[in-house]
């Protein structure tokens, strides 16, 4: 099924990348968690 919080997660990823681009999977996991 669809991820219920897809827009919220996408927005958090974009905001995080504006501050400092992610280079590690762990950083992505921290943003999503």
Rosetta blueprint (number, residue, H / E / L):
1 X L
2 X L
3 X L
4 X L
5 X L
6 X H
7 X H
8 X H
9 X H
10 X H
11 X H
12 X H
13 X H
14 X H
15 X H
16 X H
17 X H
18 X H
19 X H
20 X L
21 X L
22 X L
23 X L
24 X L
25 X H
26 X H
27 X H
28 X H
29 X H
30 X H
31 X H
32 X H
33 X L
